[in-house]
């Protein structure tokens, strides 16, 4: 009761504020947590202080984000987890969505063979079988300490009592209201006003009831019983493909993480396929490893040029070679081999850009973007890095009537046809073609880094195709450019993904003088909205943990 009283008090506190109190950086001697919303971060901190471990805190944070950050926090989506126990090997858990059993390769092509993007991005046909509830339940069953029901109780309270919108959350909601009205058959909570403003309260009674079923029944509270019946009724009414057998058969999968060394000092752990994040991050770091980045200087012409050329080559490989290893023989070992990375950079020139049309995917030989992220380290030294998503903001925009949760639009992450871009402009091929029960390719890159054998960093980011490069740049900012973690996270970023052949930049990312030099070398630039939202934790030289929450959102740290 004291635990629930705390959260009622917390809700009351937030209900009288027009903006949330966010802690963008924080130090703690014992534990640290960073997530996309201050209420979720505080929920996780309370669990840690009550004796829970990093997995327990992850459960509390995840379900709270499903309430207060519906753009990406979810029970109707999926994701990936890297778990580094204080004792034992690092593990990765894949709870990515899967294609329904009735899905087929050309399901989004018209009679002329052209892809219909609206079908793969909006409404019931864009929905993959959700994995979030199964994934968090699996992790808790294996490693959790505190009772499952206790961890979900705070999210139920906030769903019932309501939470207050920040200005940025109201803006994002208003932008998506027209699409929500287009695909939903009833006046769900997010459609109860014509326009939302900072300080408005969102109450989600139906979601609270769904969370209560999950609280009581665990996995079965989502994939069976009343919640499943409501889900399947929505699919039937709205024209979706998911059936009862899809829900019954969904299973998260423990996989071996991508593991590699950087400069013989750092060991990096990240996600294997169907995420492209771990392989791409390994390739990027290995491609730049032998170059004097520190001497080049942060966001200098030479440093940006080098990093962009590496990104160009990596995203070319991603388009051709990466997909679900249960369906396609992804050459993981060959792609992450250092010799292969060095060979891919043989055509690199300090003097000019490599036109993307001349950069094709390599031929590795066998050798002997809406999303959210949270990072957690507990008192025992267990660390969790989890990235989870609905894909686009509010996913398919379709809410399950009577159950109160948004469904993903992850089917757009498949290749509708070879060479056709998804919503993030990423291309794919046969490796990522649609098939029944297959998991779609992802860019999610939850990552944990050891330094000299000791836990050093925990980080990850949302951002579609920019996730990989956001993690890459923050790591280099810390390791090569020797920035403190808050500076490394807040620094403006840039991104290249092979095609289209241009460097996307945030405002202030690259000085104008450097841009002019890069243009002379053949690079093109395009200004865009913020790139990524990295939430990271680092161990300081004094042994304390420091959390850094990205200023690009309402992200917040919590620790002690």
FINULUM-36242 format. One line per field, with one value per residue (C-alpha): residue number from 1; residue in three letters; chain; x, z, y. Coordinates in steps of 0.5 Angstrom, whole numbers, always signed. Example, Ala and Ser with C-alpha at 12.3 -4.5 7.8 and 13.67 -1.06 7.14 Angstrom:
2
pos = (1_2)
code = (ALA_SER)
unit = (A_A)
X = (+25_+27)
Z = (+16_+14)
Y = (-9_-2)
//
This chain:
560
pos = (1_2_3_4_5_6_7_8_9_10_11_12_13_14_15_16_17_18_19_20_21_22_23_24_25_26_27_28_29_30_31_32_33_34_35_36_37_38_39_40_41_42_43_44_45_46_47_48_49_50_51_52_53_54_55_56_57_58_59_60_61_62_63_64_65_66_67_68_69_70_71_72_73_74_75_76_77_78_79_80_81_82_83_84_85_86_87_88_89_90_91_92_93_94_95_96_97_98_99_100_101_102_103_104_105_106_107_108_109_110_111_112_113_114_115_116_117_118_119_120_121_122_123_124_125_126_127_128_129_130_131_132_133_134_135_136_137_138_139_140_141_142_143_144_145_146_147_148_149_150_151_152_153_154_155_156_157_158_159_160_161_162_163_164_165_166_167_168_169_170_171_172_173_174_175_176_177_178_179_180_181_182_183_184_185_186_187_188_189_190_191_192_193_194_195_196_197_198_199_200_201_202_203_204_205_206_207_208_209_210_211_212_213_214_215_216_217_218_219_220_221_222_223_224_225_226_227_228_229_230_231_232_233_234_235_236_237_238_239_240_241_242_243_244_245_246_247_248_249_250_251_252_253_254_255_256_257_258_259_260_261_262_263_264_265_266_267_268_269_270_271_272_273_274_275_276_277_278_279_280_281_282_283_284_285_286_287_288_289_290_291_292_293_294_295_296_297_298_299_300_301_302_303_304_305_306_307_308_309_310_311_312_313_314_315_316_317_318_319_320_321_322_323_324_325_326_327_328_329_330_331_332_333_334_335_336_337_338_339_340_341_342_343_344_345_346_347_348_349_350_351_352_353_354_355_356_357_358_359_360_361_362_363_364_365_366_367_368_369_370_371_372_373_374_375_376_377_378_379_380_381_382_383_384_385_386_387_388_389_390_391_392_393_394_395_396_397_398_399_400_401_402_403_404_405_406_407_408_409_410_411_412_413_414_415_416_417_418_419_420_421_422_423_424_425_426_427_428_429_430_431_432_433_434_435_436_437_438_439_440_441_442_443_444_445_446_447_448_449_450_451_452_453_454_455_456_457_458_459_460_461_462_463_464_465_466_467_468_469_470_471_472_473_474_475_476_477_478_479_480_481_482_483_484_485_486_487_488_489_490_491_492_493_494_495_496_497_498_499_500_501_502_503_504_505_506_507_508_509_510_511_512_513_514_515_516_517_518_519_520_521_522_523_524_525_526_527_528_529_530_531_532_533_534_535_536_537_538_539_540_541_542_543_544_545_546_547_548_549_550_551_552_553_554_555_556_557_558_559_560)
code = (UNK_UNK_UNK_UNK_UNK_UNK_UNK_UNK_UNK_UNK_UNK_UNK_UNK_UNK_UNK_UNK_UNK_UNK_UNK_UNK_UNK_UNK_UNK_UNK_UNK_UNK_UNK_UNK_UNK_UNK_UNK_UNK_UNK_UNK_UNK_UNK_UNK_UNK_UNK_UNK_UNK_UNK_UNK_UNK_UNK_UNK_UNK_UNK_UNK_UNK_UNK_UNK_UNK_UNK_UNK_UNK_UNK_UNK_UNK_UNK_UNK_UNK_UNK_UNK_UNK_UNK_UNK_UNK_UNK_UNK_UNK_UNK_UNK_UNK_UNK_UNK_UNK_UNK_UNK_UNK_UNK_UNK_UNK_UNK_UNK_UNK_UNK_UNK_UNK_UNK_UNK_UNK_UNK_UNK_UNK_UNK_UNK_UNK_UNK_UNK_UNK_UNK_UNK_UNK_UNK_UNK_UNK_UNK_UNK_UNK_UNK_UNK_UNK_UNK_UNK_UNK_UNK_UNK_UNK_UNK_UNK_UNK_UNK_UNK_UNK_UNK_UNK_UNK_UNK_UNK_UNK_UNK_UNK_UNK_UNK_UNK_UNK_UNK_UNK_UNK_UNK_UNK_UNK_UNK_UNK_UNK_UNK_UNK_UNK_UNK_UNK_UNK_UNK_UNK_UNK_UNK_UNK_UNK_UNK_UNK_UNK_UNK_UNK_UNK_UNK_UNK_UNK_UNK_UNK_UNK_UNK_UNK_UNK_UNK_UNK_UNK_UNK_UNK_UNK_UNK_UNK_UNK_UNK_UNK_UNK_UNK_UNK_UNK_UNK_UNK_UNK_UNK_UNK_UNK_UNK_UNK_UNK_UNK_UNK_UNK_UNK_UNK_UNK_UNK_UNK_UNK_UNK_UNK_UNK_UNK_UNK_UNK_UNK_UNK_UNK_UNK_UNK_UNK_UNK_UNK_UNK_UNK_UNK_UNK_UNK_UNK_UNK_UNK_UNK_UNK_UNK_UNK_UNK_UNK_UNK_UNK_UNK_UNK_UNK_UNK_UNK_UNK_UNK_UNK_UNK_UNK_UNK_UNK_UNK_UNK_UNK_UNK_UNK_UNK_UNK_UNK_UNK_UNK_UNK_UNK_UNK_UNK_UNK_UNK_UNK_UNK_UNK_UNK_UNK_UNK_UNK_UNK_UNK_UNK_UNK_UNK_UNK_UNK_UNK_UNK_UNK_UNK_UNK_UNK_UNK_UNK_UNK_UNK_UNK_UNK_UNK_UNK_UNK_UNK_UNK_UNK_UNK_UNK_UNK_UNK_UNK_UNK_UNK_UNK_UNK_UNK_UNK_UNK_UNK_UNK_UNK_UNK_UNK_UNK_UNK_UNK_UNK_UNK_UNK_UNK_UNK_UNK_UNK_UNK_UNK_UNK_UNK_UNK_UNK_UNK_UNK_UNK_UNK_UNK_UNK_UNK_UNK_UNK_UNK_UNK_UNK_UNK_UNK_UNK_UNK_UNK_UNK_UNK_UNK_UNK_UNK_UNK_UNK_UNK_UNK_UNK_UNK_UNK_UNK_UNK_UNK_UNK_UNK_UNK_UNK_UNK_UNK_UNK_UNK_UNK_UNK_UNK_UNK_UNK_UNK_UNK_UNK_UNK_UNK_UNK_UNK_UNK_UNK_UNK_UNK_UNK_UNK_UNK_UNK_UNK_UNK_UNK_UNK_UNK_UNK_UNK_UNK_UNK_UNK_UNK_UNK_UNK_UNK_UNK_UNK_UNK_UNK_UNK_UNK_UNK_UNK_UNK_UNK_UNK_UNK_UNK_UNK_UNK_UNK_UNK_UNK_UNK_UNK_UNK_UNK_UNK_UNK_UNK_UNK_UNK_UNK_UNK_UNK_UNK_UNK_UNK_UNK_UNK_UNK_UNK_UNK_UNK_UNK_UNK_UNK_UNK_UNK_UNK_UNK_UNK_UNK_UNK_UNK_UNK_UNK_UNK_UNK_UNK_UNK_UNK_UNK_UNK_UNK_UNK_UNK_UNK_UNK_UNK_UNK_UNK_UNK_UNK_UNK_UNK_UNK_UNK_UNK_UNK_UNK_UNK_UNK_UNK_UNK_UNK_UNK_UNK_UNK_UNK_UNK_UNK_UNK_UNK_UNK_UNK_UNK_UNK_UNK_UNK_UNK_UNK_UNK_UNK_UNK_UNK_UNK_UNK_UNK_UNK_UNK_UNK_UNK_UNK_UNK_UNK_UNK_UNK_UNK_UNK_UNK_UNK_UNK_UNK_UNK_UNK_UNK_UNK_UNK_UNK_UNK_UNK_UNK_UNK_UNK_UNK_UNK_UNK_UNK_UNK_UNK_UNK_UNK_UNK_UNK_UNK_UNK_UNK_UNK_UNK_UNK_UNK_UNK_UNK_UNK_UNK_UNK_UNK_UNK_UNK_UNK_UNK)
unit = (A_A_A_A_A_A_A_A_A_A_A_A_A_A_A_A_A_A_A_A_A_A_A_A_A_A_A_A_A_A_A_A_A_A_A_A_A_A_A_A_A_A_A_A_A_A_A_A_A_A_A_A_A_A_A_A_A_A_A_A_A_A_A_A_A_A_A_A_A_A_A_A_A_A_A_A_A_A_A_A_A_A_A_A_A_A_A_A_A_A_A_A_A_A_A_A_A_A_A_A_A_A_A_A_A_A_A_A_A_A_A_A_A_A_A_A_A_A_A_A_A_A_A_A_A_A_A_A_A_A_A_A_A_A_A_A_A_A_A_A_A_A_A_A_A_A_A_A_A_A_A_A_A_A_A_A_A_A_A_A_A_A_A_A_A_A_A_A_A_A_A_A_A_A_A_A_A_A_A_A_A_A_A_A_A_A_A_A_A_A_A_A_A_A_A_A_A_A_A_A_A_A_A_A_A_A_A_A_A_A_A_A_A_A_A_A_A_A_A_A_A_A_A_A_A_A_A_A_A_A_A_A_A_A_A_A_A_A_A_A_A_A_A_A_A_A_A_A_A_A_A_A_A_A_A_A_A_A_A_A_A_A_A_A_A_A_A_A_A_A_A_A_A_A_A_A_A_A_A_A_A_A_A_A_A_A_A_A_A_A_A_A_A_A_A_A_A_A_A_A_A_A_A_A_A_A_A_A_A_A_A_A_A_A_A_A_A_A_A_A_A_A_A_A_A_A_A_A_A_A_A_A_A_A_A_A_A_A_A_A_A_A_A_A_A_A_A_A_A_A_A_A_A_A_A_A_A_A_A_A_A_A_A_A_A_A_A_A_A_A_A_A_A_A_A_A_A_A_A_A_A_A_A_A_A_A_A_A_A_A_A_A_A_A_A_A_A_A_A_A_A_A_A_A_A_A_A_A_A_A_A_A_A_A_A_A_A_A_A_A_A_A_A_A_A_A_A_A_A_A_A_A_A_A_A_A_A_A_A_A_A_A_A_A_A_A_A_A_A_A_A_A_A_A_A_A_A_A_A_A_A_A_A_A_A_A_A_A_A_A_A_A_A_A_A_A_A_A_A_A_A_A_A_A_A_A_A_A_A_A_A_A_A_A_A_A_A_A_A_A_A_A_A_A_A_A_A_A_A_A_A_A_A_A_A_A_A_A_A_A_A_A_A_A_A_A_A_A_A_A_A_A_A_A_A_A_A_A_A_A_A_A_A_A_A_A_A_A_A_A_A_A_A_A_A_A_A_A_A_A)
X = (+0_+6_+8_+2_+1_+8_+5_-1_+2_+7_+1_-2_+5_+5_-2_-1_+5_+4_+11_+15_+21_+26_+33_+38_+44_+45_+50_+49_+53_+49_+44_+42_+36_+35_+28_+24_+19_+20_+15_+17_+24_+22_+18_+24_+28_+23_+23_+31_+30_+25_+30_+29_+34_+35_+30_+25_+26_+25_+18_+16_+19_+16_+9_+9_+12_+6_+1_+5_+9_+4_+8_+13_+12_+7_+4_+2_+9_+16_+23_+30_+34_+41_+42_+49_+48_+53_+55_+55_+55_+52_+45_+40_+33_+29_+22_+21_+14_+13_+9_+2_+1_-3_+2_+5_+11_+7_+1_+3_+3_-2_-4_+2_+7_+7_+8_+2_+5_-1_-3_+4_+4_-3_-9_-10_-6_+0_+0_+5_+4_+6_+12_+13_+9_+12_+19_+18_+15_+20_+26_+22_+21_+28_+31_+26_+26_+20_+13_+10_+4_+8_+12_+5_+1_+4_+2_-5_-5_-3_-7_-14_-12_-9_-3_-1_+1_+8_+8_+12_+7_+1_+4_+6_-1_-4_+0_-3_-10_-12_-10_-12_-19_-19_-17_-21_-28_-29_-28_-22_-18_-13_-19_-23_-21_-20_-14_-9_-5_+1_-3_-9_-10_-10_-14_-14_-19_-19_-12_-12_-17_-12_-6_-10_-11_-3_-2_-6_-5_+2_+3_-4_-7_-5_-5_-11_-17_-21_-15_-14_-21_-22_-15_-18_-25_-21_-17_-23_-27_-21_-19_-12_-9_-7_-11_-11_-6_-1_-2_-2_+5_+9_+15_+21_+28_+34_+40_+47_+49_+54_+60_+67_+73_+75_+82_+83_+80_+73_+68_+62_+55_+49_+43_+44_+39_+33_+36_+41_+44_+49_+53_+52_+55_+61_+62_+62_+67_+72_+72_+74_+78_+85_+84_+87_+80_+82_+87_+82_+78_+71_+66_+72_+72_+76_+73_+66_+68_+71_+65_+60_+64_+64_+56_+55_+58_+55_+48_+49_+51_+45_+40_+43_+45_+41_+34_+31_+36_+31_+29_+35_+43_+45_+53_+54_+61_+64_+60_+63_+70_+75_+79_+72_+71_+78_+77_+71_+75_+80_+76_+76_+79_+81_+80_+73_+66_+65_+58_+53_+51_+59_+58_+55_+54_+60_+61_+63_+66_+65_+71_+75_+26_+18_+22_+24_+30_+32_+38_+39_+44_+42_+46_+49_+52_+47_+45_+40_+39_+32_+30_+22_+18_+11_+15_+12_+9_+3_+5_-1_-5_-10_-13_-16_-23_-24_-17_-14_-7_-4_-2_+5_+6_+12_+10_+13_+20_+20_+22_+15_+19_+26_+29_+23_+24_+20_+18_+25_+28_+31_+32_+32_+32_+30_+34_+28_+22_+15_+14_+9_+12_+18_+21_+22_+29_+30_+35_+35_+41_+41_+48_+53_+60_+65_+72_+78_+73_+69_+62_+63_+57_+50_+46_+41_+37_+30_+30_+29_+35_+38_+39_+45_+49_+46_+49_+56_+57_+56_+61_+66_+64_+66_+72_+75_+74_+74_+67_+64_+57_+52_+56_+57_+49_+47_+52_+49_+49_+49_+47_+48_+45_+48_+41_+39_+46_+46_+48_+43_+45_+41_+42_+49_+52_+57_+60_+59_+66_+67_+60_+63_+70_+65_+61_+67_+69_+62_+58_+51_+47_+40_+37_+33_+29_+33_+37_+36_+34_+40_+39_+46_+49_+57_+61_+66_+73_+71_+66_+60_+54_+52_+46_+45_+38_+37_+35_+31_+25_+22_+27_+30_+35_+33_+38_+41)
Z = (+0_+1_-5_-9_-4_-7_-14_-12_-9_-15_-20_-16_-16_-24_-25_-22_-27_-34_-35_-32_-28_-32_-30_-36_-32_-25_-21_-17_-12_-13_-19_-25_-30_-36_-40_-45_-39_-32_-29_-32_-30_-23_-23_-24_-19_-14_-16_-15_-8_-6_-8_-15_-20_-27_-30_-25_-26_-34_-33_-29_-34_-40_-37_-35_-42_-45_-41_-41_-47_-52_-58_-57_-50_-52_-50_-58_-60_-59_-58_-56_-50_-48_-41_-38_-31_-25_-26_-32_-40_-43_-47_-52_-52_-58_-57_-64_-68_-73_-79_-79_-81_-87_-89_-96_-100_-105_-100_-101_-108_-113_-120_-123_-118_-115_-107_-103_-97_-94_-93_-90_-85_-83_-80_-79_-85_-82_-76_-74_-68_-62_-57_-52_-46_-48_-48_-41_-38_-41_-38_-31_-31_-32_-28_-24_-16_-14_-16_-23_-20_-16_-22_-26_-21_-22_-29_-27_-22_-27_-33_-28_-25_-32_-33_-36_-43_-44_-50_-54_-53_-54_-61_-63_-61_-65_-71_-71_-70_-77_-78_-72_-74_-80_-78_-71_-70_-64_-59_-56_-51_-55_-60_-54_-56_-63_-60_-54_-50_-45_-38_-41_-38_-41_-37_-40_-37_-42_-42_-34_-35_-40_-35_-29_-34_-35_-28_-26_-31_-34_-41_-42_-40_-47_-51_-49_-45_-46_-48_-54_-56_-56_-60_-65_-66_-68_-73_-76_-76_-79_-84_-81_-81_-74_-72_-65_-67_-68_-61_-58_-62_-61_-57_-55_-57_-53_-58_-58_-58_-63_-59_-61_-59_-60_-60_-55_-49_-50_-51_-54_-54_-58_-62_-67_-73_-74_-71_-76_-70_-67_-74_-77_-70_-71_-78_-77_-71_-74_-80_-77_-71_-75_-76_-72_-70_-64_-68_-73_-68_-66_-73_-77_-84_-84_-78_-81_-88_-85_-81_-87_-92_-86_-86_-93_-94_-88_-90_-97_-93_-89_-95_-98_-93_-87_-85_-80_-79_-78_-85_-89_-88_-86_-86_-79_-78_-84_-84_-77_-79_-78_-84_-88_-85_-87_-94_-95_-93_-99_-103_-98_-100_-96_-102_-104_-103_-106_-110_-107_-114_-114_-107_-107_-102_-101_-102_-95_-95_-90_-84_-79_-74_-67_-62_-55_-51_-43_-40_-33_-28_-21_-14_-16_-22_-27_-33_-38_-45_-48_-54_-56_-61_-65_-71_-73_-68_-65_-69_-74_-71_-69_-62_-60_-58_-51_-49_-50_-53_-60_-65_-69_-76_-76_-83_-86_-84_-89_-96_-100_-106_-107_-108_-105_-99_-92_-88_-86_-93_-92_-98_-97_-101_-101_-94_-91_-96_-92_-90_-85_-78_-80_-76_-80_-80_-75_-74_-66_-63_-55_-53_-47_-47_-42_-41_-39_-37_-33_-34_-37_-41_-43_-48_-54_-58_-62_-69_-74_-79_-75_-69_-71_-73_-66_-62_-66_-65_-58_-57_-61_-57_-51_-53_-58_-57_-50_-48_-42_-43_-42_-48_-52_-52_-53_-58_-65_-70_-77_-81_-88_-90_-97_-100_-101_-102_-97_-90_-86_-80_-74_-73_-71_-73_-77_-77_-84_-86_-85_-89_-95_-95_-95_-101_-105_-104_-106_-100_-100_-94_-92_-85_-81_-75_-69_-70_-65_-57_-54_-46_-43_-37_-36_-30_-28_-26_-18_-19_-19_-24_-29_-33_-39_-42_-49_-49_-56_-52_-45_-43_-36_-31_-24_-19_-12)
Y = (+0_+5_+3_+5_+11_+14_+13_+17_+22_+22_+23_+29_+32_+32_+33_+40_+42_+45_+42_+36_+36_+33_+31_+31_+29_+26_+22_+17_+12_+6_+6_+10_+10_+14_+13_+17_+20_+23_+19_+12_+14_+15_+9_+5_+8_+7_-1_-1_+3_-3_-8_-10_-11_-8_-13_-11_-4_-5_-8_-2_+3_-1_-1_+6_+8_+5_+9_+16_+16_+12_+15_+9_+6_+0_-6_-7_-7_-10_-9_-12_-12_-13_-16_-16_-19_-18_-25_-29_-28_-22_-24_-21_-22_-21_-19_-16_-17_-22_-22_-26_-33_-30_-25_-26_-23_-18_-16_-9_-9_-7_-10_-6_-9_-2_-1_+2_+5_+7_+0_-2_+4_+6_+2_-6_-9_-6_-9_-15_-19_-16_-18_-13_-17_-24_-21_-17_-23_-28_-23_-23_-30_-32_-26_-22_-21_-17_-20_-18_-15_-10_-8_-6_-3_+4_+4_+2_+8_+13_+10_+11_+17_+21_+24_+31_+33_+36_+42_+37_+31_+35_+37_+30_+28_+34_+32_+25_+26_+26_+19_+17_+19_+16_+9_+9_+7_+10_+16_+13_+17_+21_+23_+27_+34_+37_+40_+38_+43_+43_+41_+37_+31_+24_+19_+11_+7_+2_+1_+1_-6_-9_-8_-11_-17_-17_-16_-22_-27_-25_-27_-30_-23_-20_-26_-30_-29_-22_-18_-23_-23_-15_-15_-20_-17_-10_-14_-17_-11_-7_-12_-14_-21_-23_-29_-33_-38_-32_-29_-36_-38_-32_-33_-28_-31_-31_-30_-29_-22_-19_-18_-14_-11_-3_-1_-7_-4_-4_-10_-8_-12_-10_-14_-19_-20_-19_-12_-9_-5_-10_-11_-4_-1_-7_-5_+3_+2_-3_+2_+8_+4_+5_+13_+18_+21_+25_+29_+30_+34_+33_+35_+37_+36_+30_+27_+28_+26_+19_+18_+19_+14_+9_+10_+10_+3_+0_+2_-1_-8_-7_-6_-13_-18_-17_-20_-25_-31_-36_-35_-32_-34_-27_-28_-25_-27_-25_-18_-17_-19_-14_-16_-15_-8_-6_-8_-4_+2_+1_+5_+11_+18_+24_+28_+27_+23_+17_+17_+12_+10_+7_+4_-3_-8_-12_-19_-22_-29_-34_-34_-39_+10_+12_+8_+9_+7_+6_+4_+2_+0_-3_-4_-10_-8_-11_-7_-7_-4_-4_-1_-2_+1_+2_+4_+10_+15_+12_+6_+4_+10_+4_+3_-4_-2_-4_-5_+2_+1_+3_-3_-2_-1_-6_-9_-3_-5_-11_-10_-9_-10_-10_-3_+0_+5_+4_+10_+12_+11_+5_+0_-8_-14_-21_-22_-18_-20_-21_-28_-31_-31_-28_-22_-15_-12_-7_-1_-2_-2_-3_-3_-4_-3_-6_-2_-7_-12_-8_-5_+2_+5_+3_+7_+6_+11_+11_+15_+10_+9_+14_+10_+6_+13_+16_+11_+11_+18_+18_+13_+16_+23_+19_+15_+19_+26_+25_+29_+28_+24_+30_+33_+27_+26_+33_+35_+36_+30_+28_+22_+18_+12_+11_+13_+18_+20_+26_+28_+30_+35_+38_+45_+47_+40_+42_+49_+53_+53_+45_+44_+49_+44_+38_+40_+42_+34_+32_+32_+34_+37_+37_+40_+36_+35_+32_+26_+21_+21_+18_+16_+13_+11_+11_+9_+15_+15_+16_+10_+13_+12_+18_+19_+23_+24_+27_+34_+33_+30_+30_+24_+24_+21_+18_+15_+15)
//
